[in-house]
Amino acid sequence: AHITDNVAFNYTLRQPRGIAGLISPWNLPLYLLSWKIAPAIAVGNTAIAKPSELTPMTAFMLCEIVREAGLPNGVLNIVHGTGPNVGAAITAHPKINTISFTGGTVTGRKVAAACAPLFKKVSLELGGKNPNIIFADADLDAAIAGSVRSSFANQGQVCLCGSRVFVERSAYKDFVDRFIERTARLCLGDPLDEKTEQGAIVNKTQHDKIKFYVDLAQKEGGTIALGGSAPEAPNERCREGYFFQPTVITGLSVSCRTNREEIFGPVVTITPFQSEEEVINHANDVEYGLSSTVWTQNLSRAHRVAEQINTGTVWVNCWLLRDLRVPFGGMKQSGVGREGGEEALRFFTEPKNVCIAK
């Protein structure tokens, strides 16, 4: 609220926008869908939510939970179907004035194009080709453990995975040797087995895409230091699963396609760097800007590098340490807008100024 020159009193209302269209991907189906639903309905909107057609069951189970919790009919509406049919209908419907989309950059462009003529409010969380920077002064034990996790969590099928690893040259050989040794110990197996650390790729299309980029990396001069192929199925139950070995590639140019295009699988490249300025240039030299990770024990350097990297999130000496109260989103081709915490409440509401004269 504001007093205006002692002649009026101004205050701002934040009101629900109406109907929110929420479209989420297959890789983290419950997390990413509920992340959108909660703020949308908390501020008074109704929601039409579309999960990926590849992972519909968690959304169906969520419906059962919210029904048991007593959420009134019509507040949350889950619709199933493909993106070109159901997703396109949501983005094009004139009464759905707010769209929150998480998915690939190519599809994100189509969503933005559909929303623009109707002046819809849109949030796009898209792809990433995220840099993971290890300086020589880092705690290498922590950096290696964290980097293995950030490279291969969920079989690398996380938009925040650090698929481009940059290591200061003086620490490069030690890091690569230990990183490969640690990665080789990852247990690839049946997702229902508690010991499994690497499950299957989501489908054949994604599996073929991963294999394409591994083959491309070799044509571009890279060395497959580990993995690079599809292993045998871990058991009979999984014999038709699309498994792929955690793959480490070295010797690539920073400008090659493998280092610039999103793969979305268990594939990581490791590249040496000489100076802080050089690695910042490498980190920023892609069309994406979703997240980055910096490993160093020099706090001044951490602040300096974080300020210069063009990503929506910078993790220092950690990865995927999330506080849901902070803004989340990407720069450049990684998206438009921010969600999370106060930003989510702002996104799903419409501000209205009220001015009352004395």
Buried (B, 14 or more C-beta within 10 A) or exposed (E): EEEEEEEEBEEEEBEBBBBBBBBBBBBBBBEBBBBBBBBBBEBBBBBBBBBBBBBBEBBEEBBEEBEEEEEEEEBBBBBEBEBEEBBBBBBBBEEBBBBBBBBBBEBBEBBBEBBEEBEBBBBBBBBBBBBBBBBBBBBBEEBBBBBBBBBBBBBBBBBBBBBBBBBBEEBBEEBBEBBBEBBEEBEBBBEEBEEBBBBBBBEEEBBEBBBEBBEBBBEBEBEBBBBBEBEEBBEEEBEEBBBBBBBBBBBBEBEBBBBBBBBBBBBBBBBBBEEBEBBBEBBBEBEBBBBBBBBBEBEEBBEBBBEBBBBBBBBBBEBBEEEEEEBBBBBBBBBBBBBBBEBBBBBBBBEEEEEEEE
